[in-house]
Amino acid sequence: MASGWANDDAVQEQIDSSIEDAVQRARSQLPRGPSLSHCEECAAPIPEARRQAIPGVRLCVACQSEHDKEQARFSGYNRRGSKDSQLR
């Protein structure tokens, strides 16, 4: 079905772009390097089991939970091709 100037695959391209953005964002947040023995935020000891389960871990569970809450505020909504962004 033709939709004006839009490419027939425009919807799928938008979906693929949104997924690619989310994957790149998630990969960029993965810990790297050696795990720390103490939290870099509060200096609390990080249990050995956590260090083995998450290579490169830098935060204790409490600080990581707080960090995750802050990250949840990011909507992840891709506005590049949305009609709403074109109307404003």
Secondary structure, 3 states (H helix, E strand, C coil): CCECCECCCHHHHHHHHHHHHHHHHHHHCCCCCCCCCECCCCCCECCHHHHHHCCCCCCCHHHHHHHHHHHHCCCCCCCCCCHHHHHC
